[in-house]
């Protein structure tokens, strides 16, 4: 499936406030083992600058130079500061003494270029740059993320960095900036392979849907949608996501996704509250229309240009094979439903009796206008039986619009 990252959902106005606990369940793997190794010492030893020190939004007014120089950093925060290189590290000099956090048990110290936060449950960890700014936007430790549980860690692909918090993470890259991911959306992001998967880095934080009954996060290569009504968060991307967008996202007749995209024979599929979208290289994305194995010779799926007789023949052959997915290419939905209610396969040898044009062809304004008749010499019927198909043509190709008679 051609999942190009060029099709992106425009970011809706940022209405992020401290969350109404959209993603309330912390994940068991909030600190995956491969994300715990700190690389601060290596950076400091190599004299490299940290990735995201793009500016500091201080938590309190900056003290005077004399106050800053006299600040003493002790305890767990002091130990973390020393492990990073102390005053010679990327954090620089302390700008405040240790300050208790206002809403939860903990403390922090602000430095020239970042902060170190401590709590009894998490220990002491540094936060700085764009990641710190995003954490501030979500409400610091009182927000949905809680306290940090790691320092800033380079992503395995080398394209960015992240910090893990009690209930989520913040990811940063030079092209996307820093954005939080948490709860069920973060669990789906992990399932899709984190930033190394097809989704790439997040381009937004979690955004409530306009109706307020769910939330989403946009990534480089797709989106993850969550709603309490569908049980979890689900990944959509590429042509399936574009088709869903074209009819109105979660406000469309399909509603929210109830599955991520998964493989089916010949393509991909995603399920929704009130339907599905399937995709194949040959058909593209199709809403509430299944992909068919083109096993009926001469009846293309999707259909190409056809004559009246060809359209009628494919309807009868698809009906006989009970391939109503193919029949929909050559008949209206109403005619397909009517045929499916009669069922198949047919009994007896089939003979095409021809098509009768009741008005001159081409027909531009008629409900049927053309009738094609098939005869079946079924021995269960004394004289066999016939099926008459009503066909219309409005200039875009003939289509069976009615099963006019059987008998």
SVG drawing of the C-alpha trace seen along z (x, -y; Angstrom):
<svg xmlns="http://www.w3.org/2000/svg" viewBox="-44 -40 79 72">
<polyline fill="none" stroke="black" stroke-width="0.4" points="0.0,0.0 1.4,-3.4 1.5,-5.2 3.2,-8.5 3.5,-11.0 2.5,-13.8 -1.2,-13.6 -1.4,-15.2 -4.4,-16.2 -4.2,-19.9 -3.7,-20.5 -6.8,-21.8 -6.6,-24.7 -4.7,-23.7 -7.2,-23.4 -4.9,-21.4 -5.6,-22.0 -4.6,-19.7 -6.3,-16.6 -9.7,-15.3 -7.8,-12.1 -8.4,-11.0 -5.7,-8.4 -5.9,-7.6 -4.3,-4.2 -0.5,-4.3 1.2,-1.6 3.2,1.2 6.1,0.5 6.3,-3.3 10.0,-2.8 10.9,-0.3 14.3,1.3 15.9,0.1 15.0,-3.5 16.7,-3.7 20.4,-4.0 21.5,-7.6 23.7,-9.1 24.4,-12.4 27.9,-11.3 28.9,-10.4 27.7,-13.8 29.5,-15.6 32.7,-13.6 32.6,-14.4 31.9,-18.1 28.7,-17.9 25.7,-20.1 22.4,-18.5 19.8,-18.1 17.0,-20.2 18.4,-23.1 16.3,-25.6 15.5,-28.0 14.4,-27.9 11.1,-29.0 11.9,-29.5 9.6,-28.2 10.2,-31.3 11.8,-34.7 15.6,-34.5 17.5,-35.3 20.4,-37.7 23.9,-36.6 25.0,-36.5 22.0,-34.4 22.6,-32.0 26.3,-31.6 25.4,-31.0 22.8,-28.3 23.8,-24.9 22.5,-21.8 22.4,-18.8 20.7,-15.4 19.4,-13.4 19.1,-16.5 22.7,-17.4 23.8,-13.8 22.1,-13.9 23.7,-17.4 27.1,-16.1 26.7,-13.0 25.9,-15.2 29.1,-17.3 27.9,-19.9 28.5,-23.6 30.4,-22.5 27.5,-20.5 24.9,-21.7 22.7,-22.8 25.1,-25.4 24.9,-27.1 21.9,-26.7 19.6,-29.6 17.4,-28.7 17.8,-26.7 15.7,-23.5 12.0,-24.4 9.1,-22.2 6.7,-21.4 3.3,-23.0 0.8,-20.2 2.6,-16.8 5.4,-15.7 8.7,-16.6 11.2,-19.3 13.1,-21.0 16.1,-23.2 16.2,-25.6 19.6,-25.9 20.8,-28.2 19.6,-25.8 17.1,-23.4 15.8,-21.9 16.2,-18.8 13.0,-17.4 12.8,-14.9 10.0,-12.9 10.1,-10.0 8.7,-7.6 10.8,-8.7 14.1,-10.0 15.9,-13.0 15.9,-13.6 16.9,-16.5 14.5,-18.2 15.5,-20.9 15.0,-22.7 12.0,-22.0 11.0,-18.9 10.9,-21.0 8.8,-23.6 6.3,-21.0 6.1,-19.6 5.4,-23.1 2.6,-23.4 0.9,-20.2 1.0,-21.5 4.4,-20.3 4.2,-17.4 0.6,-18.2 -0.4,-17.5 -1.2,-14.2 2.5,-13.2 3.6,-13.5 7.2,-13.6 10.1,-12.6 11.4,-9.0 14.4,-9.5 16.7,-12.1 16.7,-13.0 17.5,-10.0 18.6,-9.9 16.2,-7.8 17.8,-4.7 17.5,-6.1 19.5,-9.1 16.9,-11.5 15.7,-12.9 15.3,-12.5 12.7,-11.7 12.1,-11.9 9.9,-9.3 7.5,-10.5 5.3,-8.6 2.4,-8.5 3.8,-9.1 6.7,-10.5 7.7,-13.6 9.4,-13.1 11.4,-15.7 13.0,-15.9 14.3,-18.9 11.5,-18.7 8.6,-18.0 9.4,-19.8 8.5,-18.3 5.1,-16.7 3.7,-14.6 2.3,-11.1 0.5,-9.2 -2.1,-6.6 -3.8,-4.4 -2.4,-6.5 1.1,-5.9 0.4,-2.2 -0.7,-2.2 2.4,-4.2 4.5,-1.5 2.6,1.2 3.4,-0.6 7.1,-0.7 7.7,-4.0 9.5,-6.6 11.2,-3.8 7.9,-2.6 5.9,-3.9 4.3,-6.7 7.6,-8.4 7.7,-11.3 4.5,-12.9 3.6,-16.2 1.0,-17.2 0.3,-16.4 -3.0,-14.8 -5.9,-16.9 -9.6,-16.5 -11.9,-15.8 -14.3,-18.7 -17.3,-16.9 -15.3,-16.1 -15.9,-12.4 -12.4,-11.3 -8.9,-12.4 -6.1,-12.0 -2.4,-12.6 -1.0,-13.3 2.3,-11.7 4.7,-12.1 3.2,-9.0 -0.4,-8.9 -2.7,-9.4 -3.8,-7.6 -7.5,-8.0 -9.0,-7.2 -12.5,-7.2 -14.0,-5.6 -16.8,-4.1 -14.5,-1.9 -12.1,-0.4 -8.6,-1.7 -6.6,-3.7 -6.2,-2.7 -3.6,-3.6 -4.7,-4.9 -2.4,-6.0 -2.1,-6.4 -4.9,-5.9 -7.3,-4.4 -6.8,-7.5 -7.2,-9.8 -10.5,-8.1 -11.8,-8.5 -10.7,-12.2 -12.6,-12.7 -15.9,-11.9 -15.5,-13.8 -13.2,-11.9 -14.9,-10.7 -18.0,-12.8 -18.6,-10.8 -21.1,-8.0 -18.3,-5.5 -17.6,-7.0 -14.4,-6.1 -12.0,-3.4 -12.4,-0.2 -9.2,1.4 -5.9,0.4 -5.1,1.2 -4.5,4.9 -3.6,7.2 -6.3,9.0 -6.0,11.0 -4.7,8.6 -4.6,5.5 -5.4,3.7 -8.4,3.1 -9.5,0.9 -12.8,1.4 -15.0,-1.5 -18.0,-1.8 -20.4,-1.7 -18.4,-0.1 -14.9,0.5 -12.4,-0.7 -10.4,1.7 -7.5,0.9 -5.5,2.7 -3.0,1.4 -5.5,2.1 -8.6,0.6 -7.3,-2.1 -9.4,-2.7 -13.0,-1.6 -15.5,-2.6 -17.9,0.2 -17.0,2.1 -14.9,5.3 -12.0,6.2 -12.8,9.0 -10.5,11.7 -11.0,11.1 -11.8,14.7 -14.7,14.1 -13.0,13.9 -13.9,10.8 -15.5,9.0 -12.9,6.6 -12.8,5.4 -13.0,2.4 -14.9,2.4 -13.6,0.7 -15.7,-0.4 -18.4,2.1 -21.2,2.6 -24.8,3.2 -24.5,6.9 -21.2,7.1 -22.7,5.4 -25.7,7.8 -23.5,10.8 -21.2,9.9 -24.2,9.4 -25.6,12.8 -22.3,14.6 -21.5,12.8 -25.0,13.6 -24.5,17.3 -21.2,17.4 -22.7,15.4 -20.0,12.8 -22.1,9.8 -18.9,7.8 -18.2,8.0 -21.9,7.6 -21.8,4.2 -19.4,3.1 -22.1,3.7 -25.4,3.1 -26.8,0.6 -26.8,1.3 -30.6,1.9 -30.4,4.4 -27.5,6.2 -29.4,6.5 -32.5,7.8 -30.3,10.4 -28.6,11.5 -32.1,12.0 -33.0,14.4 -29.6,16.1 -27.7,18.5 -26.4,20.4 -28.7,20.9 -30.0,24.3 -30.1,25.4 -28.3,24.3 -28.2,20.6 -29.1,19.0 -28.8,15.3 -32.0,14.2 -30.7,10.7 -31.4,7.1 -34.4,5.0 -34.0,1.2 -37.4,-0.3 -36.2,-3.8 -33.4,-4.9 -29.9,-4.4 -28.0,-6.3 -30.6,-6.8 -30.1,-10.0 -33.3,-10.2 -34.9,-6.9 -35.2,-4.7 -34.6,-1.5 -35.2,-1.7 -33.2,1.4 -34.2,5.0 -31.8,8.0 -33.3,11.5 -31.7,14.8 -33.4,18.2 -32.6,21.2 -33.8,24.7 -34.2,25.8 -36.1,29.2 -37.7,28.2 -39.7,25.7 -42.0,27.1 -40.9,24.5 -37.7,23.3 -37.6,19.8 -36.3,16.4 -34.5,13.5 -35.1,10.0 -32.6,7.3 -33.5,3.6 -30.5,1.6 -30.0,-2.2 -27.3,-4.3 -26.8,-8.0 -23.6,-8.4 -21.1,-7.1 -21.7,-3.4 -24.6,-0.9 -25.6,0.4 -28.2,2.9 -30.7,1.0 -33.5,3.5 -34.2,7.3 -37.6,6.9 -38.8,10.4 -37.8,14.0 -40.1,16.8"/>
</svg>
